[in-house]
Every structure is written in C-alpha cells, then in structure tokens.
Amino acid sequence: MPTLPWVTPNPAQPDTTAFCMASRFELGSRKDVPRFFLKSLVAWGQVRKSPGALGASLEAQLLNGVFFTLSAWESKDALYTYAGTEPHKSIMTGLRATSRRSTFTFWEVPVGQLPLDWRDAKARLEEKARADEASGPRAAH
C-alpha cells in the first residue's frame, strides 16, 4: 500500500491554526483503481504548489480500491480555492462516478501539531462515516 509521505509546500506561520481535512474514497470497481491512482498523483502535484497548503499525504490501498488523503491548510478558504482550481476540480468531477462511498472530515489544530497523524485522521473518518450512516443516505457524501 503506497503512502506518499507528508510534504510541507508552504511554511506555517508560528502560533496559528491549521484547517485540516481527511478524505476516504472507496471505489466501486477494481478496474477504476489505475485511473483513480494516476489522477490522484496529478492532484498531489497540484497540492505541492498550492498557496496556503501547509502539508499533505496520500495513502493508496490499491488492492482494496481505497484511497485516503490528509492535508493541512492556512485556512478553509485556501483549501476550497485548491479544490475549485484546475486540475483538481475536473479530476474530482470526472472521478465522482467511480466512488462507491466517500467520506470527508474537517478539524483545526495548532500548527505546532503538524504533521498530522494518520491514526487520528482515520479515526476521525470512521467516526464521520458512522455519523453519516446514522443520519441516512442524504447525509453521506
């Protein structure tokens, strides 16, 4: 299971807070794994050049068809600007149909706690997925 290690595209300002996001994408078919993985690498390259990106990592469980992202940003606006900018915007639109289930969770931490911990992020994702299931299908992403 390849994991791209935490990178720090931009230095954090001391004594500030990072806006964090973790995501989990479960693909509907193993045939979609190569395309999803290649597109993930393109988005990864974009993160490494994005203003406001404080750090990011990607984990691909290729045999299971599951992908995780973990990132920290200067602000919510910085994350949403990245998400709405090409190529990420088109990548996510184009891959949406390949995901059987996706989960996103957000939180804030003092920048002194970077890099983020995968165990903590995955626990947050599991908690969010349970909450989405309990709320019904309209709440799930």
Backbone as JSON Lines, residues from 0, in Angstrom:
{"i":0,"aa":"M","n":[0.85,-1.16,0.0],"ca":[0.0,0.0,0.0],"c":[0.89,1.23,0.0]}
{"i":1,"aa":"P","n":[1.02,1.9,-1.16],"ca":[1.9,3.06,-1.21],"c":[1.33,4.25,-0.43]}
{"i":2,"aa":"T","n":[2.19,4.86,0.34],"ca":[1.84,6.09,1.04],"c":[2.84,7.15,0.63]}
{"i":3,"aa":"L","n":[2.33,8.25,0.11],"ca":[3.2,9.37,-0.2],"c":[3.39,10.14,1.1]}
{"i":4,"aa":"P","n":[4.64,10.33,1.51],"ca":[4.9,10.92,2.83],"c":[4.45,12.38,2.91]}
{"i":5,"aa":"W","n":[4.29,12.83,4.13],"ca":[3.89,14.2,4.4],"c":[4.89,15.16,3.77]}
{"i":6,"aa":"V","n":[4.39,16.08,2.99],"ca":[5.2,17.15,2.41],"c":[4.7,18.48,2.96]}
{"i":7,"aa":"T","n":[5.58,19.45,2.99],"ca":[5.26,20.77,3.5],"c":[5.49,21.79,2.39]}
{"i":8,"aa":"P","n":[4.45,22.08,1.59],"ca":[4.62,23.01,0.48],"c":[4.93,24.45,0.9]}
{"i":9,"aa":"N","n":[4.31,24.89,2.01],"ca":[4.49,26.26,2.49],"c":[4.7,26.22,4.0]}
{"i":10,"aa":"P","n":[5.6,27.06,4.5],"ca":[5.8,27.08,5.96],"c":[4.6,27.71,6.67]}
{"i":11,"aa":"A","n":[4.29,27.16,7.82],"ca":[3.19,27.7,8.63],"c":[3.7,28.9,9.42]}
{"i":12,"aa":"Q","n":[2.82,29.86,9.6],"ca":[3.13,30.99,10.47],"c":[3.05,30.51,11.92]}
{"i":13,"aa":"P","n":[4.04,30.85,12.74],"ca":[4.01,30.4,14.14],"c":[2.74,30.86,14.86]}
{"i":14,"aa":"D","n":[2.32,30.06,15.8],"ca":[1.19,30.4,16.67],"c":[-0.11,30.64,15.9]}
{"i":15,"aa":"T","n":[-0.31,29.89,14.82],"ca":[-1.57,29.97,14.08],"c":[-2.24,28.6,14.12]}
{"i":16,"aa":"T","n":[-3.39,28.51,13.5],"ca":[-4.17,27.28,13.46],"c":[-4.25,26.79,12.03]}
{"i":17,"aa":"A","n":[-4.13,25.49,11.85],"ca":[-4.27,24.87,10.53],"c":[-5.68,24.3,10.38]}
{"i":18,"aa":"F","n":[-6.25,24.5,9.2],"ca":[-7.53,23.9,8.84],"c":[-7.21,22.57,8.17]}
{"i":19,"aa":"C","n":[-7.69,21.48,8.73],"ca":[-7.29,20.14,8.3],"c":[-8.45,19.4,7.64]}
{"i":20,"aa":"M","n":[-8.07,18.52,6.71],"ca":[-9.06,17.7,6.03],"c":[-8.5,16.3,5.83]}
{"i":21,"aa":"A","n":[-9.35,15.31,6.04],"ca":[-9.03,13.94,5.69],"c":[-10.18,13.43,4.82]}
{"i":22,"aa":"S","n":[-9.82,12.61,3.85],"ca":[-10.85,12.02,2.99],"c":[-10.55,10.55,2.76]}
{"i":23,"aa":"R","n":[-11.62,9.83,2.49],"ca":[-11.53,8.4,2.17],"c":[-12.43,8.15,0.97]}
{"i":24,"aa":"F","n":[-11.87,7.54,-0.06],"ca":[-12.62,7.2,-1.27],"c":[-12.56,5.69,-1.45]}
{"i":25,"aa":"E","n":[-13.73,5.06,-1.49],"ca":[-13.84,3.63,-1.74],"c":[-14.4,3.47,-3.14]}
{"i":26,"aa":"L","n":[-13.61,2.87,-4.02],"ca":[-14.02,2.74,-5.41],"c":[-15.02,1.61,-5.59]}
{"i":27,"aa":"G","n":[-15.87,1.75,-6.59],"ca":[-16.9,0.75,-6.85],"c":[-16.37,-0.47,-7.57]}
{"i":28,"aa":"S","n":[-15.26,-0.32,-8.28],"ca":[-14.7,-1.43,-9.06],"c":[-13.18,-1.35,-9.06]}
{"i":29,"aa":"R","n":[-12.55,-2.51,-9.0],"ca":[-11.08,-2.54,-9.04],"c":[-10.55,-2.06,-10.38]}
{"i":30,"aa":"K","n":[-11.36,-2.12,-11.43],"ca":[-10.89,-1.66,-12.74],"c":[-10.66,-0.14,-12.74]}
{"i":31,"aa":"D","n":[-11.27,0.57,-11.79],"ca":[-11.11,2.02,-11.7],"c":[-9.85,2.44,-10.94]}
{"i":32,"aa":"V","n":[-9.18,1.5,-10.28],"ca":[-8.04,1.82,-9.43],"c":[-6.9,2.5,-10.2]}
{"i":33,"aa":"P","n":[-6.44,1.96,-11.34],"ca":[-5.31,2.63,-12.02],"c":[-5.61,4.08,-12.4]}
{"i":34,"aa":"R","n":[-6.78,4.33,-12.96],"ca":[-7.14,5.7,-13.35],"c":[-7.23,6.62,-12.13]}
{"i":35,"aa":"F","n":[-7.88,6.15,-11.07],"ca":[-8.02,6.95,-9.86],"c":[-6.63,7.26,-9.29]}
{"i":36,"aa":"F","n":[-5.77,6.26,-9.27],"ca":[-4.42,6.45,-8.72],"c":[-3.65,7.48,-9.54]}
{"i":37,"aa":"L","n":[-3.68,7.38,-10.85],"ca":[-2.96,8.34,-11.69],"c":[-3.5,9.75,-11.51]}
{"i":38,"aa":"K","n":[-4.81,9.89,-11.45],"ca":[-5.4,11.22,-11.24],"c":[-5.06,11.75,-9.85]}
{"i":39,"aa":"S","n":[-4.96,10.86,-8.86],"ca":[-4.56,11.27,-7.51],"c":[-3.17,11.87,-7.52]}
{"i":40,"aa":"L","n":[-2.29,11.3,-8.32],"ca":[-0.92,11.82,-8.4],"c":[-0.9,13.21,-9.03]}
{"i":41,"aa":"V","n":[-1.78,13.46,-9.99],"ca":[-1.88,14.8,-10.58],"c":[-2.35,15.8,-9.52]}
{"i":42,"aa":"A","n":[-3.38,15.44,-8.77],"ca":[-3.87,16.32,-7.71],"c":[-2.8,16.52,-6.64]}
{"i":43,"aa":"W","n":[-2.05,15.49,-6.35],"ca":[-0.95,15.57,-5.38],"c":[0.07,16.6,-5.84]}
{"i":44,"aa":"G","n":[0.41,16.59,-7.11],"ca":[1.33,17.57,-7.65],"c":[0.8,18.99,-7.5]}
{"i":45,"aa":"Q","n":[-0.51,19.15,-7.67],"ca":[-1.12,20.47,-7.51],"c":[-1.04,20.94,-6.06]}
{"i":46,"aa":"V","n":[-1.29,20.05,-5.11],"ca":[-1.2,20.42,-3.69],"c":[0.2,20.96,-3.38]}
{"i":47,"aa":"R","n":[1.21,20.32,-3.93],"ca":[2.59,20.7,-3.63],"c":[2.94,22.11,-4.1]}
{"i":48,"aa":"K","n":[2.09,22.68,-4.97],"ca":[2.33,24.04,-5.48],"c":[1.24,25.02,-5.04]}
{"i":49,"aa":"S","n":[0.31,24.58,-4.22],"ca":[-0.84,25.41,-3.88],"c":[-0.54,26.41,-2.77]}
{"i":50,"aa":"P","n":[-0.92,27.66,-2.99],"ca":[-0.81,28.65,-1.92],"c":[-1.67,28.22,-0.73]}
{"i":51,"aa":"G","n":[-1.14,28.36,0.44],"ca":[-1.91,28.02,1.64],"c":[-1.83,26.58,2.08]}
{"i":52,"aa":"A","n":[-1.22,25.7,1.28],"ca":[-1.07,24.3,1.69],"c":[0.08,24.18,2.68]}
{"i":53,"aa":"L","n":[-0.23,23.69,3.86],"ca":[0.79,23.56,4.91],"c":[1.35,22.15,4.98]}
{"i":54,"aa":"G","n":[0.65,21.18,4.42],"ca":[1.13,19.81,4.43],"c":[0.11,18.87,3.85]}
{"i":55,"aa":"A","n":[0.6,17.73,3.35],"ca":[-0.31,16.75,2.76],"c":[0.35,15.39,2.66]}
{"i":56,"aa":"S","n":[-0.48,14.36,2.66],"ca":[-0.05,12.99,2.47],"c":[-1.18,12.24,1.77]}
{"i":57,"aa":"L","n":[-0.82,11.16,1.1],"ca":[-1.79,10.35,0.37],"c":[-1.47,8.89,0.63]}
{"i":58,"aa":"E","n":[-2.5,8.1,0.91],"ca":[-2.34,6.66,1.06],"c":[-3.26,5.96,0.08]}
{"i":59,"aa":"A","n":[-2.69,5.05,-0.71],"ca":[-3.47,4.3,-1.69],"c":[-3.42,2.82,-1.33]}
{"i":60,"aa":"Q","n":[-4.55,2.26,-0.98],"ca":[-4.67,0.82,-0.74],"c":[-5.17,0.22,-2.06]}
{"i":61,"aa":"L","n":[-4.23,0.0,-2.96],"ca":[-4.57,-0.35,-4.34],"c":[-5.37,-1.64,-4.45]}
{"i":62,"aa":"L","n":[-5.01,-2.66,-3.69],"ca":[-5.73,-3.93,-3.78],"c":[-7.16,-3.84,-3.25]}
{"i":63,"aa":"N","n":[-7.39,-2.92,-2.33],"ca":[-8.73,-2.74,-1.76],"c":[-9.54,-1.68,-2.5]}
{"i":64,"aa":"G","n":[-8.88,-0.92,-3.37],"ca":[-9.58,0.16,-4.05],"c":[-10.0,1.28,-3.12]}
{"i":65,"aa":"V","n":[-9.14,1.58,-2.13],"ca":[-9.43,2.62,-1.15],"c":[-8.28,3.62,-1.15]}
{"i":66,"aa":"F","n":[-8.64,4.9,-1.17],"ca":[-7.66,5.98,-1.17],"c":[-7.97,6.94,-0.03]}
{"i":67,"aa":"F","n":[-6.93,7.39,0.64],"ca":[-7.05,8.36,1.73],"c":[-6.21,9.58,1.4]}
{"i":68,"aa":"T","n":[-6.72,10.76,1.75],"ca":[-5.91,11.97,1.69],"c":[-5.91,12.61,3.06]}
{"i":69,"aa":"L","n":[-4.86,13.35,3.32],"ca":[-4.7,14.05,4.58],"c":[-3.98,15.35,4.26]}
{"i":70,"aa":"S","n":[-4.57,16.48,4.66],"ca":[-3.94,17.75,4.35],"c":[-4.23,18.79,5.42]}
{"i":71,"aa":"A","n":[-3.34,19.8,5.47],"ca":[-3.48,20.93,6.39],"c":[-3.29,22.21,5.59]}
{"i":72,"aa":"W","n":[-4.09,23.2,5.92],"ca":[-4.15,24.45,5.14],"c":[-4.13,25.65,6.06]}
{"i":73,"aa":"E","n":[-3.7,26.78,5.51],"ca":[-3.7,28.03,6.28],"c":[-5.12,28.43,6.68]}
{"i":74,"aa":"S","n":[-6.09,28.06,5.86],"ca":[-7.47,28.45,6.13],"c":[-8.41,27.56,5.33]}
{"i":75,"aa":"K","n":[-9.67,27.62,5.69],"ca":[-10.72,26.93,4.94],"c":[-10.76,27.46,3.51]}
{"i":76,"aa":"D","n":[-10.61,28.78,3.36],"ca":[-10.62,29.38,2.02],"c":[-9.49,28.84,1.15]}
{"i":77,"aa":"A","n":[-8.31,28.63,1.73],"ca":[-7.18,28.09,0.96],"c":[-7.5,26.68,0.44]}
{"i":78,"aa":"L","n":[-8.1,25.85,1.29],"ca":[-8.49,24.51,0.87],"c":[-9.54,24.57,-0.24]}
{"i":79,"aa":"Y","n":[-10.56,25.38,-0.06],"ca":[-11.63,25.45,-1.05],"c":[-11.16,26.07,-2.36]}
{"i":80,"aa":"T","n":[-10.19,26.98,-2.29],"ca":[-9.62,27.53,-3.52],"c":[-8.9,26.42,-4.28]}
{"i":81,"aa":"Y","n":[-8.1,25.62,-3.57],"ca":[-7.42,24.48,-4.2],"c":[-8.45,23.53,-4.83]}
{"i":82,"aa":"A","n":[-9.48,23.18,-4.08],"ca":[-10.48,22.22,-4.56],"c":[-11.22,22.72,-5.79]}
{"i":83,"aa":"G","n":[-11.38,24.03,-5.92],"ca":[-12.1,24.58,-7.04],"c":[-11.24,25.0,-8.21]}
{"i":84,"aa":"T","n":[-9.94,24.72,-8.12],"ca":[-8.99,25.11,-9.16],"c":[-8.61,23.89,-9.99]}
{"i":85,"aa":"E","n":[-8.38,24.12,-11.27],"ca":[-7.92,23.04,-12.15],"c":[-6.47,22.7,-11.82]}
{"i":86,"aa":"P","n":[-6.1,21.42,-11.9],"ca":[-6.87,20.3,-12.43],"c":[-7.76,19.59,-11.41]}
{"i":87,"aa":"H","n":[-7.64,19.93,-10.11],"ca":[-8.39,19.22,-9.08],"c":[-9.89,19.22,-9.35]}
{"i":88,"aa":"K","n":[-10.42,20.35,-9.74],"ca":[-11.87,20.47,-9.96],"c":[-12.36,19.45,-10.99]}
{"i":89,"aa":"S","n":[-11.71,19.37,-12.13],"ca":[-12.12,18.42,-13.17],"c":[-11.83,16.98,-12.78]}
{"i":90,"aa":"I","n":[-10.75,16.76,-12.06],"ca":[-10.42,15.41,-11.62],"c":[-11.54,14.87,-10.74]}
{"i":91,"aa":"M","n":[-11.95,15.65,-9.76],"ca":[-12.98,15.17,-8.84],"c":[-14.33,15.01,-9.54]}
{"i":92,"aa":"T","n":[-14.64,15.91,-10.44],"ca":[-15.89,15.77,-11.2],"c":[-15.86,14.5,-12.03]}
{"i":93,"aa":"G","n":[-14.73,14.24,-12.68],"ca":[-14.6,13.07,-13.54],"c":[-14.55,11.75,-12.79]}
{"i":94,"aa":"L","n":[-14.06,11.77,-11.56],"ca":[-13.93,10.53,-10.79],"c":[-15.1,10.26,-9.86]}
{"i":95,"aa":"R","n":[-15.98,11.21,-9.71],"ca":[-17.1,11.07,-8.76],"c":[-17.87,9.76,-8.98]}
{"i":96,"aa":"A","n":[-18.11,9.4,-10.23],"ca":[-18.91,8.2,-10.53],"c":[-18.18,6.91,-10.17]}
{"i":97,"aa":"T","n":[-16.86,6.95,-10.01],"ca":[-16.11,5.74,-9.69],"c":[-16.14,5.42,-8.2]}
{"i":98,"aa":"S","n":[-16.51,6.38,-7.36],"ca":[-16.51,6.17,-5.92],"c":[-17.82,5.56,-5.46]}
{"i":99,"aa":"R","n":[-17.72,4.44,-4.78],"ca":[-18.9,3.82,-4.17],"c":[-19.3,4.63,-2.94]}
{"i":100,"aa":"R","n":[-18.27,5.07,-2.21],"ca":[-18.51,5.82,-0.98],"c":[-17.33,6.75,-0.76]}
{"i":101,"aa":"S","n":[-17.61,7.95,-0.32],"ca":[-16.55,8.87,0.06],"c":[-16.93,9.55,1.36]}
{"i":102,"aa":"T","n":[-15.92,9.82,2.15],"ca":[-16.11,10.46,3.45],"c":[-15.1,11.57,3.57]}
{"i":103,"aa":"F","n":[-15.54,12.71,4.09],"ca":[-14.67,13.85,4.33],"c":[-14.88,14.32,5.76]}
{"i":104,"aa":"T","n":[-13.79,14.71,6.4],"ca":[-13.91,15.29,7.74],"c":[-12.92,16.44,7.86]}
{"i":105,"aa":"F","n":[-13.29,17.41,8.68],"ca":[-12.52,18.64,8.83],"c":[-12.35,18.95,10.31]}
{"i":106,"aa":"W","n":[-11.21,19.55,10.66],"ca":[-10.96,19.97,12.03],"c":[-9.81,20.98,12.01]}
{"i":107,"aa":"E","n":[-9.53,21.56,13.14],"ca":[-8.44,22.52,13.25],"c":[-7.47,22.07,14.33]}
{"i":108,"aa":"V","n":[-6.19,22.39,14.11],"ca":[-5.15,22.11,15.1],"c":[-4.15,23.27,15.11]}
{"i":109,"aa":"P","n":[-3.48,23.48,16.23],"ca":[-2.38,24.43,16.22],"c":[-1.29,23.94,15.27]}
{"i":110,"aa":"V","n":[-0.65,24.85,14.53],"ca":[0.34,24.43,13.54],"c":[1.51,23.68,14.17]}
{"i":111,"aa":"G","n":[1.72,23.85,15.46],"ca":[2.77,23.09,16.15],"c":[2.5,21.6,16.19]}
{"i":112,"aa":"Q","n":[1.26,21.19,15.88],"ca":[0.9,19.76,15.88],"c":[1.06,19.13,14.5]}
{"i":113,"aa":"L","n":[1.57,19.88,13.54],"ca":[1.84,19.32,12.21],"c":[3.19,18.62,12.24]}
{"i":114,"aa":"P","n":[3.39,17.54,11.49],"ca":[2.45,16.93,10.54],"c":[1.34,16.17,11.25]}
{"i":115,"aa":"L","n":[0.25,16.02,10.53],"ca":[-0.91,15.3,11.06],"c":[-0.62,13.82,11.16]}
{"i":116,"aa":"D","n":[-1.35,13.17,12.05],"ca":[-1.18,11.75,12.33],"c":[-2.24,10.93,11.58]}
{"i":117,"aa":"W","n":[-1.8,9.93,10.82],"ca":[-2.74,9.1,10.07],"c":[-3.72,8.37,10.97]}
{"i":118,"aa":"R","n":[-3.27,7.85,12.11],"ca":[-4.18,7.11,13.01],"c":[-5.33,8.01,13.46]}
{"i":119,"aa":"D","n":[-4.99,9.23,13.86],"ca":[-6.01,10.17,14.29],"c":[-6.96,10.49,13.14]}
{"i":120,"aa":"A","n":[-6.42,10.74,11.97],"ca":[-7.25,11.09,10.8],"c":[-8.2,9.95,10.45]}
{"i":121,"aa":"K","n":[-7.71,8.72,10.46],"ca":[-8.57,7.58,10.11],"c":[-9.65,7.37,11.17]}
{"i":122,"aa":"A","n":[-9.34,7.61,12.43],"ca":[-10.35,7.51,13.49],"c":[-11.43,8.58,13.26]}
{"i":123,"aa":"R","n":[-11.02,9.78,12.87],"ca":[-11.99,10.84,12.57],"c":[-12.86,10.46,11.38]}
{"i":124,"aa":"L","n":[-12.26,9.85,10.36],"ca":[-13.03,9.42,9.18],"c":[-14.04,8.34,9.54]}
{"i":125,"aa":"E","n":[-13.63,7.38,10.38],"ca":[-14.55,6.32,10.81],"c":[-15.72,6.91,11.59]}
{"i":126,"aa":"E","n":[-15.43,7.84,12.47],"ca":[-16.48,8.49,13.26],"c":[-17.44,9.25,12.34]}
{"i":127,"aa":"K","n":[-16.92,9.96,11.36],"ca":[-17.75,10.71,10.42],"c":[-18.6,9.76,9.58]}
{"i":128,"aa":"A","n":[-18.02,8.66,9.12],"ca":[-18.77,7.68,8.33],"c":[-19.92,7.1,9.14]}
{"i":129,"aa":"R","n":[-19.67,6.78,10.41],"ca":[-20.74,6.26,11.28],"c":[-21.85,7.3,11.46]}
{"i":130,"aa":"A","n":[-21.46,8.55,11.65],"ca":[-22.45,9.62,11.82],"c":[-23.26,9.8,10.54]}
{"i":131,"aa":"D","n":[-22.59,9.72,9.37],"ca":[-23.3,9.84,8.1],"c":[-24.3,8.7,7.91]}
{"i":132,"aa":"E","n":[-23.88,7.48,8.26],"ca":[-24.78,6.33,8.14],"c":[-25.99,6.47,9.06]}
{"i":133,"aa":"A","n":[-25.75,6.95,10.27],"ca":[-26.84,7.11,11.22],"c":[-27.83,8.19,10.78]}
{"i":134,"aa":"S","n":[-27.33,9.15,10.01],"ca":[-28.19,10.25,9.53],"c":[-28.95,9.88,8.27]}
{"i":135,"aa":"G","n":[-28.58,8.77,7.63],"ca":[-29.26,8.34,6.42],"c":[-28.47,8.68,5.18]}
{"i":136,"aa":"P","n":[-28.9,8.17,4.04],"ca":[-28.14,8.31,2.79],"c":[-27.99,9.74,2.3]}
{"i":137,"aa":"R","n":[-28.9,10.61,2.64],"ca":[-28.79,12.0,2.18],"c":[-27.62,12.72,2.84]}
{"i":138,"aa":"A","n":[-27.18,12.27,4.02],"ca":[-26.09,12.94,4.72],"c":[-24.73,12.51,4.19]}
{"i":139,"aa":"A","n":[-24.63,11.33,3.58],"ca":[-23.34,10.84,3.1],"c":[-22.92,11.61,1.87]}
{"i":140,"aa":"H","n":[-21.61,11.76,1.71],"ca":[-21.05,12.47,0.54],"c":[-20.83,11.52,-0.58]}
